Amino acid sequence: MDAAGWDERYRGSELVWKAEPNRFVEEELADLKPTGRAVDIAAGEGRNAIWLAEQGWDVDAVDFSAVALEKAERLAAEQGVRLRSVRADLTVWAPPEGAYDLSLISYLHLPWAQMTQVLRQTANGVRKGGTLLLVGHHAANPEHGHGGPQDPRVLYTAEQVADLWRPYADILRAEAVTRPVTDSEGGSRTAVDALVRAVRR
């Protein structure tokens, strides 16, 4: 889906996603001392970026949907925090080298060649000792889980992501994780996600 498509999806007053941060983002980063600048890549409506700002991070929210970023700024203001919104196409945007203490990628799914570029640029944008965290729909999810993209060309495993980050960072965690989701009929299902956490060398 292109930027115009996402703009249309985000245009309603209701949130497309929940207001709360992703459960894995919260679990992995709750004890991390907010030491400076963080970036939420593909921030959408800002649920993770807002939560990071509430923890004390100075947050850049990057997305190519202007509508989503406007909503994120409004929601942040309602929560009494500020975000720095950056409207950008992630296939051409790159963070300045060593600019961030924390980089988060949450449910960004691109064709693997483009995703590879984003992952490398993300690692390059984190300073020595900074944290990298990715959460996304796992390649096994269409067969063994529920929801998310069904196109295998935009899915990945935790190990694929970890392999790309290893030249830049020490991998602390790289695994498939599960989370409960509710299907369209109100039933309980399970989604399979990829989770990778690393520390920049």
Beta strands, then each sheet from edge to edge (+ up, - down):
strand 1: 37-41
strand 2: 58-63
strand 3: 84-87
strand 4: 100-106
strand 5: 126-137
strand 6: 169-182
strand 7: 188-200
sheet 1: 3+ 2+ 1+ 4+ 5+ 7- 6+
end
